[in-house]
Structure formats: C-alpha cells, structure tokens
Amino acid sequence: MKVVRSLKTIKNRHKASQVVRRRGRIYVINKVVRKFKARQG
C-alpha cells in the first residue's frame, strides 16, 4: 500500500481501479491487480 498525494495518477494505471472512501480516508483499490493499492490522508 502506498500513501500518495494524488490518487488520480494511481487510478489511471489500470482500468479496474476504484476510488473508495473508508473511515475518512480515500483509497484506491483494485481487485484484478492487487498491487495497485494506495491511500490518501
């Protein structure tokens, strides 16, 4: 899991990436390629 400032670049790396909001933090998750995970904040 990476902590990044801009989630837009991480989201654009793969088609299956989703931006999800959990517990006040914003996450990018990807169920196809599991390594593309990131969080902001």
C-alpha positions in Angstrom: 0.0 0.0 0.0 1.4 3.4 -1.0 0.5 6.7 0.6 0.3 9.3 -2.1 -0.8 12.9 -2.5 -2.6 12.5 -5.8 -4.8 9.4 -6.3 -5.5 10.3 -9.9 -2.2 9.0 -11.2 -2.7 5.7 -9.3 -6.2 5.3 -10.6 -5.2 5.8 -14.2 -2.6 3.0 -14.1 -5.3 0.3 -14.5 -8.8 0.1 -15.8 -10.2 -1.9 -12.8 -9.1 0.7 -10.1 -11.8 2.1 -7.9 -11.7 5.1 -5.6 -13.3 4.2 -2.3 -13.9 6.3 0.9 -13.5 4.5 4.2 -13.2 5.9 7.7 -12.4 9.4 6.5 -9.6 8.2 4.2 -9.7 7.9 0.4 -8.4 4.6 -1.0 -7.7 3.2 -4.5 -8.4 -0.5 -4.6 -8.0 -2.9 -7.5 -9.4 -6.4 -7.3 -7.8 -7.6 -10.6 -4.2 -6.4 -10.0 -3.8 -6.3 -6.2 -0.6 -4.4 -6.1 -2.3 -1.2 -7.3 -3.4 -0.1 -3.8 -3.0 3.4 -2.4 -4.4 5.7 0.3 -4.6 9.4 0.8 -4.7 11.3 4.1 
